[in-house]
């Protein structure tokens, strides 16, 4: 279910952003063990908030990065792994809830300089 969830959030949203420019730096990889941040994510932010925060982190790391389909697949796998490690229970949570919280609340906190660009991707004029 988490992979389906991840796939519902990413396609079509990151593809235009990934094609906009060169990759500024490699995306962070997950450590072998579960990081303390992932261990405490649900207890700190709740299931929806944790999912949104992780998704926002991925958006912040990938906006403006020039990458192809294989990079998108890596991002999807990374997010799915983070969801699993954080032990997020997606029952009763919609993709729209996660997307809204990620774009409106967490990207301005995590990457204020990229937040307007991210908002524009989700609210095309």
C-alpha positions in Angstrom: 0.0 0.0 0.0 2.8 2.4 0.8 4.4 2.0 -2.7 1.0 2.7 -4.3 0.7 5.7 -2.0 4.2 6.9 -3.0 3.4 6.5 -6.7 0.1 8.4 -6.3 2.0 11.4 -4.9 5.0 11.7 -7.2 4.3 11.2 -10.9 3.5 14.3 -12.8 4.5 16.5 -9.9 8.2 16.0 -9.8 8.9 15.3 -13.4 8.6 19.0 -14.5 10.7 20.1 -11.5 13.4 17.4 -12.1 13.9 18.6 -15.7 14.5 22.2 -14.7 18.2 22.2 -14.0 21.4 20.4 -12.8 21.5 18.4 -9.6 23.0 20.7 -7.0 24.3 17.8 -4.9 23.6 14.1 -4.4 20.4 13.3 -2.6 21.0 12.2 0.9 20.9 8.4 1.4 19.3 6.6 4.3 21.6 5.2 6.9 21.8 1.4 7.5 19.9 1.8 10.7 16.8 3.8 11.3 17.7 7.4 12.1 16.5 9.0 15.3 14.5 11.5 13.2 12.5 8.7 11.5 12.1 6.9 14.8 10.4 9.9 16.4 8.7 11.3 13.4 5.2 9.8 14.0 5.3 10.6 17.7 6.3 14.2 17.0 4.1 15.0 14.0 1.5 12.3 13.9 1.0 9.9 10.9 -0.2 12.5 8.5 2.3 15.1 9.6 5.2 12.7 9.4 4.2 11.6 5.9 3.9 15.2 4.8 7.2 16.2 6.4 9.0 13.3 4.7 7.4 14.2 1.3 8.2 17.8 1.8 11.9 16.9 2.4 11.9 15.0 -0.8 10.3 17.9 -2.7 12.9 20.3 -1.2 15.8 18.0 -2.2 14.6 17.4 -5.7 13.1 20.7 -7.0 15.4 22.1 -9.6 17.4 18.9 -9.9 17.8 17.7 -13.5 17.1 14.0 -13.5 15.6 11.3 -15.6 13.1 8.5 -15.0 15.7 6.4 -13.1 16.3 9.3 -10.6 12.5 9.6 -10.1 12.4 5.9 -9.3 15.2 6.3 -6.8 13.3 9.1 -5.1 10.1 7.0 -5.0 12.0 4.1 -3.4 13.7 6.5 -0.9 10.4 7.9 0.2 8.8 4.5 0.4 11.7 3.3 2.6 11.4 6.4 4.8 7.6 5.8 5.2 8.3 2.2 6.2 11.1 3.1 8.6 8.9 5.8 10.3 6.1 3.2 10.6 3.5 5.5 9.2 0.0 4.1 9.3 -1.8 5.4 6.2 -5.2 4.1 7.1 -7.6 7.0 6.8 -5.0 9.4 5.3 -5.5 10.6 1.7 -2.8 11.6 -0.7 -4.4 15.1 -0.8 -4.0 15.5 3.0 -0.3 14.7 2.8 0.3 16.8 -0.3 -1.5 19.8 1.2 0.4 19.6 4.5 3.7 19.1 2.7 3.2 22.1 0.3 1.5 24.5 2.7 3.3 23.8 6.0 6.4 21.8 5.8 8.2 23.1 2.6 8.1 26.7 3.9 9.9 25.4 7.1 12.3 23.0 5.4 13.2 25.0 2.3 11.8 28.5 2.4 13.8 29.5 -0.7 12.2 26.7 -2.8 8.7 26.8 -1.3 7.3 29.3 -3.8 8.4 27.1 -6.7 6.9 24.1 -5.1 3.6 25.8 -4.5 3.5 26.9 -8.1 3.9 23.3 -9.2 0.9 22.3 -7.1 -1.2 25.4 -8.0 -0.6 26.0 -11.7 -2.1 29.2 -12.9 
